[in-house]
C-alpha cells in the first residue's frame, strides 16, 4: 500500500488495486466539538483497515430526482472539504472529496480549488440531480474552473450501471468524460454484477477501438441490513437482482446475507477486471447510520483487502 501522493498517482493510473472507504460527513447542525468527536470515532474505526484512501461524500437533496418518499430523511451535512480540513487532519492518506457543484457559488469553488492540496486530495464533481433543478454552478462550469485554477487536481467522475442498463450508452459517456480530463471513475453502488461487467466490457473495447487506455474503475459496494435500507437502495436508483432481493427479504439475517454477497460480487468483479486488463479498485460504504451496518462495512473492507494485489 502506497502513501500520500503515491496513492493519488495510483488512482489516476493503471497501477495496483485500490481500496477506499466512503464516509458521509456529520450533520450540518452539529457543533464543532461534536464534529471533532465524530471524527475521532471515525479515525479509530479506520485503524488496521489498510485503506488506500477515503471517499467523503457531498450530500444534496435529490427529492427532485425521485418523487417517492425518501426512506431515510434528508438532513444537510457539513461540507466534506471542511470536515476533511478541520477534523480529519490526522488522516495521513489521500481523500476523494465529492462536490455537488450546484450547491456552491463559482467563487466558493474557485477558492477551494486554489487552496486544496492536490498531492493528497482528489475530487469527483457531481452535477444536478435533475435537469430542472436550480443550481449555482453548472457541472461544465465547475470543470472549466478546475481546468483554469487547478488543472493538476486529479478529477474523477461517476459511472452508473443502471444508466447503462436503461440507455446503453454509459460507456460512451465515460469516454467523453475521460476526454474532458477524468482520470478515474467511481461507480454508484453495485449489486447487479452482470450488467456492470457488460458496461466494463463495452467501455474497455470502446477504448481499444479508439487507441486510448481505460481509466481505473472503482466499484462501490454497500451492505444491506434491513428492509428499510433495501428501500433506500431502490430510492437511490440501485438495481438489486430479484433473486437477491427475495433472499434478503426472507433471510433471518439480511445483513450477513448481503455481506456475503458483496464479497462474492467483489471476487467476481476483481477476477473479471484482471482477465480483461482493466485497472480497478473498491469503495466500501454504508448508506445506513445503524452501527451494525457500519461495522459490517468495515468487516467487508477488511475482507476485500485480503483479495487485492
Secondary structure, 3 states (H helix, E strand, C coil): CCCHHHHHHHHCCCCCCEEEEEEECCECCCCHHHHHHHHHHHHHHHCCCCCCEEEEECCCCCCCCCCCCCCCCCCCECCHHHHHHHHCCCCCCCEEEEEEHHHCCHHHHHHHHHHCCCCCEEEEEECCCCCCCCCCCCHHHHHHHHHHHCCCCCEEEEECHHHHHHHCCHHHHHHHHHHCCCCEEEEEECCCHHHHHHHHHHHHHHHHHHCCCCCEEEEEEECCCCHHHHHHHHHHCCCCCHHHHHHHHHCCCHHHHHHHHHHHHHHHHHHHHHHHCCCEEEEEECCCCCHHHHHHHHHHHHHHHHHCC
